[in-house]
Amino acid sequence: MGEPLVVLIVACEVGFWVVLGAGLLARYALRRRTLGAVLLACTPVVDVVLLVAAVLDLRAGGEARGVHGLAAIYLGVSVAFGHSMLRWADQRFAHRFAGGPPPVKPPRSGPEKVRYEWREWGKFALAWAITGAVVLLLAFVVSTPERTGVLWGQLRTMTVVGVVWLLGWPVYHTVKEGAAGKSRR
């Protein structure tokens, strides 16, 4: 069947989308706004379940493995990007089922594009910080530095991803817009 924590991570991801879908269906298709709001508010419960499972797994005396680092990354990304994922899905459901306006598309150029890219990278930075905090928590639970090296390795990999993202999107679009602004003068 596989690594139990990997199965739980996959179940949490599926659970997030099931709770999100149920909340949106209740809100728009069934016209039960309160029930929809309650279900949407329950999406962070999925993250709590995963965090508790990772801590319990390590408390049982196991060595931190890649799957624990993956759980930390999942938690960081889920918390940092969760609200925007909810908003993304809500806009599409409102448009499709409740006659709402078309979903907002990201800006394609100009200062708005620069702000958008910095805001998205800021979410990544928040995800990185949350991941780091979870790694610290898991390292504290294990309490033996030799048994937590893989966690720090995954945080380093996430750092490389963040630097590539920073240079490839926010910095690139900032420089591009700055050059375009100078040529317009």
C-alpha positions in Angstrom: 0.0 0.0 0.0 2.9 2.3 0.5 4.2 4.7 3.1 1.3 5.6 5.5 2.2 9.3 5.7 2.4 9.6 1.9 -1.1 8.0 1.7 -2.2 10.6 4.3 -0.7 13.5 2.3 -2.6 12.3 -0.8 -5.7 11.9 1.3 -5.4 15.4 2.7 -5.0 16.9 -0.8 -8.1 15.0 -2.0 -9.9 15.9 1.2 -9.1 19.6 0.7 -10.6 19.6 -2.8 -13.6 17.5 -1.6 -14.4 19.9 1.3 -13.8 22.8 -1.1 -16.1 21.3 -3.7 -18.8 20.5 -1.1 -18.6 24.0 0.3 -19.0 25.6 -3.2 -21.8 23.2 -4.2 -23.7 24.0 -0.9 -23.1 27.7 -1.5 -24.1 27.9 -5.1 -26.0 24.8 -6.3 -28.0 24.3 -3.1 -28.2 28.0 -2.2 -27.1 27.1 1.4 -24.7 30.0 2.0 -24.2 29.3 5.7 -23.5 25.6 5.2 -21.1 26.5 2.3 -19.3 29.0 4.5 -18.9 26.4 7.3 -17.6 23.8 4.9 -15.1 26.2 3.4 -14.0 27.2 6.8 -13.2 23.6 7.5 -10.5 23.3 4.8 -7.7 24.1 7.3 -8.8 21.1 9.4 -7.1 19.0 6.7 -3.8 20.7 7.4 -4.2 20.1 11.2 -4.8 16.4 10.6 -1.6 16.1 8.5 0.5 18.1 11.1 -0.7 15.9 14.0 0.0 12.7 12.0 3.5 13.8 11.1 4.2 14.7 14.7 2.8 11.5 16.1 4.8 9.5 13.5 8.0 11.1 14.7 7.1 10.8 18.4 6.8 7.1 17.9 10.6 7.1 17.6 11.1 7.1 13.9 13.8 9.0 12.0 12.7 12.0 10.0 12.3 10.9 6.3 11.6 12.7 3.1 7.9 12.1 3.6 8.0 14.3 6.8 9.7 17.1 4.8 7.0 16.6 2.1 4.4 17.0 4.8 6.0 20.2 6.0 6.1 21.6 2.4 2.5 20.6 1.8 1.4 22.4 5.0 3.4 25.5 4.1 2.0 25.7 0.6 -1.5 24.8 1.6 -1.6 27.6 4.3 0.1 30.2 2.1 -1.8 29.5 -1.1 -5.0 28.1 0.3 -7.0 31.3 0.5 -6.1 32.2 -3.1 -7.1 28.7 -4.2 -10.4 29.1 -2.4 -11.0 32.5 -4.1 -10.0 31.0 -7.5 -12.5 28.2 -7.2 -15.2 30.5 -5.7 -15.0 32.9 -8.7 -15.4 30.1 -11.1 -18.4 28.5 -9.3 -20.1 31.9 -8.8 -19.7 32.6 -12.5 -20.9 29.1 -13.6 -23.7 28.5 -11.1 -24.8 31.9 -9.8 -24.5 34.2 -12.7 -21.5 36.0 -11.2 -19.0 38.0 -13.2 -16.3 36.1 -15.2 -13.3 35.1 -13.1 -10.5 37.6 -12.7 -7.5 36.8 -14.9 -4.0 37.7 -13.8 -2.6 40.8 -15.5 -0.5 40.2 -18.6 1.7 43.3 -18.4 2.4 46.6 -16.9 2.8 47.6 -13.2 -0.2 45.4 -12.3 1.7 42.4 -13.6 4.8 43.3 -11.5 2.6 43.7 -8.4 0.9 40.4 -9.1 4.2 38.5 -9.5 5.6 40.0 -6.3 2.4 39.1 -4.4 2.5 35.5 -5.7 6.2 35.2 -4.8 5.3 36.7 -1.3 2.9 33.8 -0.9 5.8 31.4 -1.7 8.0 33.2 0.9 5.2 32.7 3.4 5.0 29.0 2.4 8.7 28.8 2.9 8.5 30.4 6.4 5.7 28.1 7.4 7.5 25.1 6.1 10.6 26.2 8.1 8.5 26.5 11.2 7.1 23.0 10.7 10.6 21.6 10.1 11.7 23.2 13.3 8.7 21.7 15.1 9.5 18.2 13.7 13.2 18.6 14.5 12.2 19.5 18.1 10.0 16.4 18.3 12.8 14.2 17.0 15.3 16.0 19.2 18.3 14.4 17.6 19.9 16.5 14.9 21.4 13.5 13.2 17.9 12.1 12.5 16.6 15.3 10.9 19.1 16.0 8.1 16.6 15.1 5.4 14.2 17.8 6.6 16.8 20.5 6.3 17.8 19.2 2.8 14.2 19.6 1.6 14.1 23.1 3.0 17.3 23.9 1.0 15.6 22.5 -2.1 12.6 24.7 -1.5 15.0 27.6 -1.1 16.4 26.9 -4.5 12.9 26.8 -6.0 12.2 30.2 -4.3 15.3 31.8 -5.7 14.5 30.6 -9.3 10.9 31.8 -8.9 12.2 35.2 -7.6 14.6 35.7 -10.4 12.4 34.2 -13.2 9.2 36.1 -12.4 9.1 39.1 -10.0 12.6 40.3 -10.7 12.3 39.6 -14.4 9.0 41.5 -14.7 10.2 44.3 -12.6 13.2 44.8 -14.8 11.2 44.3 -18.0 8.6 46.9 -16.8 11.4 49.3 -15.8 12.9 49.0 -19.3 9.5 49.4 -20.9 8.8 52.5 -18.8 12.1 54.1 -19.8 11.4 53.5 -23.5 7.9 55.1 -23.2 9.5 58.3 -22.0 
